Amino acid sequence: MLSKFWRTPAALLICFFLVVAVRFNRNDLLVKRSLGDAAFYIGNVEFLRGAPVAFHLQAPFNERLLVTIVASLLPFDPMTSINIVNVVFLLAAIWFLYKLLEHFKLDGNLVWVGLYMFVLSFPTFYYSTIGYVDSGVLLMIFAGTYAIYKENHLLFLLAVFLGAIAKEGIALLIPVAIAYAFAGKDNRWYYSAAAGLLLYLVAWGLVKKYIPNGYGDTPVLFWQPITWRIVDNFTRLHAYLSSILSFGIPGVLCCYYLVRFSGAVKSAWKEELPLWVGTIGGYLLWFYTLFSAHTDGRFFWVAYCFPIVLSMLWWRRFGKPYRI
C-alpha cells in the first residue's frame, strides 16, 4: 500500500498541480489541438464581462454558465480565468470525494488510493485546464452525491441548481437520489429528487430565456441523434483513445471485481444501489453521446466518484486486485 509520505495532503496536492500544469491554457508541448469548444467558453466570458465577443455565443455552450460566470469576475484573460476556476473547482471536488470515501469508513490507505485514482487519471491530466468547463458539473455531482449520503437535502438541491447552469450531465444526480430512497435509506429523498428535477427544469428554462444564442440564426443540434455525428464518432481515433483511457483504473477495477466476485457483488446490490446507478448512468450517458454529441472521455470523468467509491468498497470486501 501507500507509504506515509503519499498519504499526506501535501503529496496529493503536489501531484495534482503537476498533473494539471502540463496542459494549462492548452499547452501544446505534448498535444497540439485547436481551441475546439473552448472558443465558445471564451466567448461566454467576454460576453459576461461586456467585452467584444470574439466567438459566437452558441447553444449549448452559452448555457454552461457556472464556470464562465466565476471566470468573468477574475482579472485575467478569459482562457486563464476559466482554467483557474477549473483548478479551484477540482480541488473542491477532491475534498468532497475525500469526505465521501471517509463516509464509508474505509481504511485510510483505501481513501488515499481512491483520491489518487482521481488526481492521477487521464481525464484530470487531459481535460482539466484546456478551457473546458466540465469541472463545474463534476464538482456538483461529487457534492450532490456526498449530500445524498449525508442526507443533506439543501446541499443536494443547491448542487442540482448550480449543476444545471454548469452542464446538462447534472441530471445524473436525480436517479441517484431516487435509488438512495428506493434502497430504504430515507423516503424523503423521493421528494428531494422531484424538487431537484423541478429546479433543474427551472434553471434550464431561465437560461434558455435570458441568455442569447448567437448572432442571427444558429443551428442547435445538440443531444439529438444525427447521422453525421454517428459517423464522426465511430471514425475518430481520439474518441476511442480518450474514452478507453478515461474509463481508466476505476472502470477496470469495477469490471474486475464484478466478474471475479459477481455473486457476492450482486448480493449487496441494494446497499450499493445509488453507486451502481451513478456508475451505470455515467456510462450510459457516454454511450448516448456516440449518436448525439462529440464523444470523448469527459463523460466518464464527471461521474468518477461512483466507480471510485464502488471499487474501493469492493477492494475492502474482496481484497486487493490480482497482482497488485
N, C-alpha and C positions, 0 to 999 in steps of 0.2 A: 504494500500500500504506500501512500504518500508519506515522505519524510516530514519532520516537524516544520522545516522551512517552507515547504509548499503548502502547508496548512495554516498560512497566515494571510491576512488581508493584503499586506504589502506585496507578497509574491503574486497573489491573484491580480492585483492592480497593475503591477509591472507587466505581467503577461498580457493583460487587457490592452494597455496603452501601446505596447509593442505591436500587437495584432492590428489594432485599428489605425495605427500611424502609417502603415505600409501604403495604403491606398487613400490616405487623407486628401480630399479635394481632387479625387480621381487621378492620383499619381500614376503616370503611365510608364514608370520604370519597368514594371513586371508585366502589366497587361494594358494594351492600348485599345481603347474603345471610345466611341462617340459619346456625347452627353446623354443621349437617349432620353428617358423620361425626366432626368434631372433638369433638362431645359425648361420644362413646364413648371417645375417647382421653383426654379429661379424666377420665372415669370410671376409666380404667386407672391413671392417675397417682394418683388419690385412693385406689384400692384398694391399690396398691403401697405407699403411704405409711401405710396402715392408718387412713385418714381415712374419714368417712362418704361414701358414694358417691352423688353427685347424679344420675348417669345409669346406666342398666343396663349391665352387662357382657355384651356380646353378640358371638358369633362372626359374622364373622371378626375383628372389630375388637379383641376382647380377646386375640387370639392374636398380634397385631403388637406385640411387646414391646420391641424393641431401643431405639427412641426413648423410649418411656414409662418403661422401667427407668432409663435415664440421667436423664431429666427428673425422676423421683421423688426423685433424690438432691440436686436443686438447691433452694435456699431461697426459691423464688418461687412464685407461684400457678401452677396446672397449665398454663394456656394459655401464659403467658410462658416457663415452663420448657421446654415442648415446642418452642417456636419458637427459643429459644436453642440447644437441641440441634440443631435443623434447620440453623441458620446454621453451627454448627461442623462438622456432617457435610457440608454442601455445600462448605465451604472445603476439607475433606479430599478431597472428590470432585474439586474443581478441581485439586488437586495431583496426583492420580492421572491425571486427563485430561492434564495437562501432561506428566507422565512418559511416558504412552502415546504422545502425539504426538511427543515427543522420541525415543522408541524407534525410530520410523520414519525418523529423520534428516531430518525436514522442515526446510525453510528457516525461520529464526527468525520471519519475517513470517507464515508459514502457521501456525506454532504459536500465535502470538498471535491470529490470526483465528479459529482453532478455539476458543480459550478464550473469546473474546468472543461467539462463537456461543452458547455455553452461558450465560454470565453475562447477556447482554442478550436472552435468549429470553423468549417469552411465559410458558411454564410456570414459569421461575425467578421471574419477577415475580408470577405469579398464585397459585402453589401453595406457595411456599417457607415462608411464615411465617403460615399461617392455621390452625394447629393440626392439620394432617395429618402423617402420619409417613412419607411416601414418600422422604424424604431418606435413611432408613436403608437401604432396599433399593437406592436409586440409588448410594449410596456403595459398597455391597458389590458391585454389578455393575461399577462402574468399577474397584474394587480387584481384583476377581476377573479381569477382562479383562487388566489390567496384569500380574497374576500369571501368567496363561497365556502371554503374550508374553515375559515374563522367565523363564519356566519355573521359577517358584517354587511348588512343589506345596503346601507348607504354608500359604502365604498364600492360595492358591486355596481350600483346604479350610476355612480359618478364615473366609474371605469367604462361602462357601456356608453354613456353620453359623450365623454371625451373621445372614446374609441370611434364613435360614429362619425366624428369630424376628423378622425385621423385616417381611417381607411375602412373599406367595406368588410374586411375579414373579422371585425369585432363581433359580427353576428354569431360567430362560433361560441361565444360565451352563453348565449341563450339556451341551446340544448345541453350545455354542461350544467347549468343551474337546474334545468328540468331533471337531468339524470341524478343530480345530488338529492333532489326531493324524492324521486322515484326509489332511490336506494334506501329510503327510510330515514334519512338523516334529519330532515326538517321540512314539513309540508308547506311552510311559509314560502319556501323557495319557488313554488309554483306561481305564487302571486308576484314575487320579485322578478321572475323570468318574464311574466306578462307585462309588468311595468317596464322592464328593460327593453322589451320589444317595442312598446309604445314610445319610449324615449328615443330609441334608435330611429323609428319612423318620423318622429317629430324633428329630430336633429337633421335627418336626411332631407326632409321637406323644406326646412328653413334654409339649408344650404342651397338646395335647388332653386329656391325662390329668389334669394338675395345675392348670390354670388354669380357674377357674369360669366357666361360661357363663350369665350372667344369674341372675335370681331367679325360680325356677319354670320353666315351660316356655317357652323362647324359640325360635321357629321359625328355622331356619337354611336359607336358600335361596340360598346363595352359589355362584357358578360353575356353576350348573345352568340350562340354557336354560329360560326360562319366559315365557309369553305376555305378562303384564303388563309385564315388563321390556323386552321387544322393542318393544312399543307405546310405552312411555315414552321409550326411546332414540330412536326414529325420529320422534317428535313433539316432542322437546325441542330448542329452538333452541340452548341452551347446549351440547348435545352436539356439534352441528355446528360452532359457532364455536370452542369450546375445542379441538376436535380439529384443525381446519384451522390455527389459529394455533400449536398445539403441534407439528404436523407441521413447520412452520416452515422456516427457511432451510436447515438440514441436509437435510431431506427434499426440498426443492425442488432444491437443488444436486445431490443424488444422482440425481434424476429427469432433470435437465438433461444431466448427463454420460452417464447410461445411454442416453438417447435419441440424443444427438448423436454419441456415440462408442461405440455399442453393440458393434461388432465388436472394438474394441481393449479395451474393458472386459471382455468375455466371454473374451478370450484369456488374461487373467491371473486368471481366476476362482479357480483353485486356490490361488494365493498369497494371495489376499484372502478365502478361503472363511470363516474364522472371523468376519470383519466382516460378510460377507454374511448368515451365519446369525444373528448378533446383530441386525442391522437387520431382516431379514425376520421373525425370531421376535418382535421387539417389535411390529411392525406386525400380525402375526397375533394376538398377544395382545390388541391393541386391537380387532381385528375380532371376536374371540370375545366380548368384553365387550358388543358390540351385542346379543347374545342372552342374556347371562347375568349382567351386572353393570351398575353405573351408569357409563356411558361418558363419559369426558372425556379431556383431553389428557395426563393424568398417565401414561397407559400408553405414550405416545411418549417422554415425558420421561425415565423411568427407564432407558431404553436409548439415550439420546442419544449416548453415547460412540461407538457403532458408526457411525451416519451421519455424525457429525462427522469421525471419522478417515477414513472412506471418501471423503468429499467433499474433504478436504484432500489425500489421496493422488492423487485424480483431478485436482485443481487443479494439483498439481505436474506431473503427467504430460501433461495436455492444455492447460494454460494457464488463465488466469483466465476466468470465465464471461463470456458475451457482454454487452457494455455495462456492465461493472462496472469 
